[in-house]
Amino acid sequence: MAKESGIRPSRTLAGSVVASQIAISGSPISAAMAAMLSIMEKESVTFLQVMAVCLPASFVAAMVAAFIASRQGCELEDDEVYLERLQKGLVQKHVEKLTPDTPQAKLSVILFLLATVSIVILAAFPSLRPGFDIGKTMGTRDIIIICMMSAACLMVVFCKTSTDSIVLAPTFRAGMSSVAVILGIVTLGTTLVDAHMLEIKEIAGSVLKSYPMLLALVLFGTCALLYSQGATTPLIIPLAIALDVPHWAILASYVAVTGVFVLPTYPTSLAAMEFDTTGTTRVGKYVLNHPFMLPGLGGIIAGVAFGFMIAPMVMG
């Protein structure tokens, strides 16, 4: 639709890809946020406090990223690569595929929304959580897992979903691979950090206390290396707490955990480049000069700055 309207497709694709990645840091049902909530609850930081900082910070970051993406690159009719591909007949026309909505599809959406609302309510009001007479209520991470798994089970039963198609779906395979990768990375990273905690405190403790904003840089760099927000969170956040980084600074910096766009090989980035037959969404000569970089960096900088503005007020 963008190319038929004369709009450079890389602008819409880069903006949507980066915004979706940044939104992970503010989603109450993401794996990264589940880990974050589980860790911060032990520090007496409530669900509402975490979301009051992370949600608006991620929103600001996503909006800034989308704005930057909408302004980068030359106009479509001036792009040499596009003009060359157009002459060769490589630019495909958009063919709209109309798929009728089925009752099962509508029911699956309703079940997902109900699970999401249940998570938010139970996480926001601990008194409503089940305790099972064990002396403490269920943690937020367990609530997220149980609600999402229950919704998935109900979808299979009532929405006539083929279990074979679930196992064969690329999304399911990618998710299962990510689980194995995350478990391995977190286990290795935690073992290494725990073994050298004294040395880490001596070297980095005073620096992070004096300049807590550097935690954002640590989160960003680690995520870019590990390629996973879900693996970065349980590795870096406990370390920040052990180094006595203020809780408000941890929340303010958390939007920087979305550094997966640095290398243009993340699945959503690859999909965006594959969708764009105009060739405007492409990797440059130096690999890092791709259309996701500037929106991502600009959005994270804005989100962290906004987080450091509101976090002291929320936690104060």
Helices and strands as residue ranges (DSSP letters): H 9-22, G 23-26, H 31-41, H 47-69, G 76-78, H 80-88, H 103-124, G 126-128, H 140-158, H 163-168, H 170-195, H 197-200, I 201-205, H 206-210, H 214-226, H 229-242, H 247-253, G 254-257, H 267-275, H 293-315
